[in-house]
Amino acid sequence: MRVLLAACLIVIFANSAGAAETKVVNPEASFPEGPLVKDGKLYYAEYGAHKVSIWDGVTNQVFWSKEGCGPSAIIPLGEGFAVTCYDSGEMVQVSSDGKTVASMAKDNAGNALVGPNDGTPDGKGGIYFTTSGPWESGPIVGRVLHMSAEGTILPRADDLHYANGIALSPDGQRLFVNESEAGRVISFKIESDGTLSDRRLFVRLFALDEPPEAYPDGLKFGPDGNLYIGLYSAGRIVVVDKEGKLQRKIEVPSATAPNLTFSADGKTIYVMSVDDTSSAPYKGKVYAVGAQ
């Protein structure tokens, strides 16, 4: 197992909310994505290296890997995790000690999972996750699906324009989803049986003073109740309130900031970034940013 020593580089940068301190915790990540914090450790996918890594506060090490997977997120599921394998079109169940338990390439109706991308716990032991469809697809075929802890996968919404980041509202009543190719965030009401209804627009990125090519990627609700939107089009996290109104923007010194998560105490934002978007392994960094 290859172990990378965490970098000690400290960078001070300015954002719209004032100065913030950021620490590079992995200077050699390969397209880091879909992070979570559990039991004091940061887990994150490395799409460009076909692995999931852990940072324990001192070192980075491999937690799980599968050649050809192209992982884009790791999500809590039951006693272990689910990993979205974007390249191989699979949802992989992984044990708490990093062993593959099962792999699913189709939903329960027999439809292929095309581009599994991101996921969020449903608050009841399962997860909602997105499948984006083909990159820059002609047909609009992105979907939202639900996966139980036992591995049952049921479709919940379709016809999404490259479904990507997904987040459950703090009250558990609505599900928020990025439509990356449309440059917007939408939301659904979650019914008592887990089905989705009342699809509606939440916010368009150009309404937040972002350029027309703005590309929302990851989504997370912060401990402040605001929604944090990671951008693949810039090294920036856009923060909006429950009404979709801009609160602030958080910059990192990288070309992109596709996803993020929060430390258990909410004082740190772990930001995934990509510096080289031109070719594999898409080198980037993992930052720890002081939350304000």
Secondary structure, 3 states (H helix, E strand, C coil): CCEEECCCCEEEEEECCEEEEEEEEEEEEECEEEEEEECCEEEEEEHHHCEEEEECCCEEEEEEECCCCCEEEEEEECCEEEEEECCCCEEEEECCCCCEEEEECECCCCCECCCEEEEEECCCCCEEEEECCCCCCCCCCEEEEEECCCCCEEEEEEEECCEEEEEECCCCCEEEEEEHHHCEEEEEEECCCCCEEEEEEEEEHHHHCCCCCCCEEEEEECCCCCEEEEECCCCEEEEECCCCCEEEEEECCCCCECEEEECCCCCEEEEEEECCCCCCCCEEEEEEEECC
